[in-house]
Amino acid sequence: MIGILLIYWIWKGFTNLALEYDKSKWGYFGIGILSYYGGTLISGFIIGLLSVFFNGLDSVNDESFTNVGWNILFVLCGGLTCYGVYRLLERKCEKEKVLSKKEGIESIGLTEEN
């Protein structure tokens, strides 16, 4: 049930961002879902590698990775990754919006700093 709520919040946030800047809402939702699950996958992979590096290959066969604490850590890592991607897209869209307001031939090749 919590997973469904997380997917809803990701959908709502990324869809609102896409609608605010006139982008594809399904494309941004896909980016959001991929960033969340990618963050959980990468964090699990890193924790697994660190466990093998420090405790040896026998630690992977252990049942210690099935407790709730690890799941909460992986969900937090996925959420932080998703939030980071959201902020990155928000800044990118804001820069594009500012650059699109500059009109005329004088603005060709200019960046936000100019």
C-alpha positions in Angstrom: 0.0 0.0 0.0 2.8 2.4 0.8 4.4 1.6 -2.6 1.2 2.7 -4.3 1.2 6.0 -2.4 4.8 6.6 -3.3 4.0 6.0 -7.0 1.0 8.4 -6.7 3.2 11.1 -5.1 5.8 10.7 -7.8 3.2 10.9 -10.5 1.6 13.9 -9.0 4.8 15.9 -8.5 6.3 15.2 -11.9 3.0 15.7 -13.7 2.5 19.1 -12.1 6.1 20.0 -13.0 5.5 19.0 -16.6 2.2 20.9 -16.9 3.8 24.0 -15.3 6.5 24.1 -18.0 4.4 22.7 -20.9 6.3 19.4 -21.2 5.1 15.8 -21.6 3.5 14.7 -18.4 3.9 11.0 -19.1 7.5 11.5 -20.1 8.2 13.3 -16.8 6.3 10.6 -14.9 8.5 8.0 -16.5 11.6 9.9 -15.5 10.3 10.1 -11.9 9.5 6.4 -11.7 12.8 5.4 -13.2 14.7 7.7 -10.9 13.0 6.2 -7.8 13.5 2.6 -8.8 17.0 3.3 -10.1 17.9 4.9 -6.8 16.7 1.9 -4.8 18.5 -0.5 -7.2 21.8 1.4 -7.1 21.7 1.8 -3.3 21.0 -1.9 -2.9 23.8 -2.8 -5.3 26.2 -0.5 -3.4 25.2 -1.9 0.0 25.7 -5.4 -1.4 29.1 -4.6 -2.7 30.2 -3.0 0.5 28.9 -6.0 2.5 30.9 -8.3 0.3 34.0 -6.1 0.5 34.0 -5.8 4.3 32.5 -9.1 5.4 33.3 -11.5 2.6 31.2 -13.4 0.1 29.5 -15.5 2.8 27.7 -12.4 4.1 25.5 -12.2 1.0 24.0 -15.6 1.7 23.0 -14.4 5.2 19.4 -13.6 5.9 20.3 -10.2 7.4 19.2 -8.3 4.3 15.5 -9.2 4.8 14.7 -7.0 7.8 12.7 -3.8 7.7 15.6 -1.5 8.3 17.2 -2.2 5.0 13.9 -1.7 3.2 13.4 1.7 4.8 17.0 2.7 3.8 16.5 1.6 0.2 13.1 3.5 0.0 14.8 6.6 1.5 17.6 6.4 -1.0 15.1 6.0 -3.9 13.1 9.0 -2.6 16.2 11.2 -2.3 17.3 10.2 -5.8 13.8 11.0 -7.1 13.8 14.4 -5.3 17.2 15.2 -6.7 16.0 14.4 -10.3 12.9 16.5 -9.7 15.0 19.5 -8.6 17.3 19.1 -11.5 14.4 19.0 -14.0 12.9 22.0 -12.3 16.0 24.1 -12.6 16.5 23.0 -16.2 12.9 24.0 -17.1 13.3 27.3 -15.3 16.5 28.1 -17.3 14.7 27.2 -20.6 11.8 29.4 -19.6 14.1 32.4 -19.0 16.0 31.8 -22.2 12.8 31.5 -24.2 11.7 35.0 -23.0 14.8 36.6 -24.6 13.7 37.5 -28.1 15.4 38.8 -31.2 18.5 38.0 -33.1 20.7 39.5 -30.3 19.8 36.5 -28.0 21.1 33.8 -30.3 23.8 31.9 -28.6 23.3 33.6 -25.2 23.2 31.7 -22.0 21.5 32.7 -18.8 24.5 34.5 -17.4 24.7 36.9 -20.4 
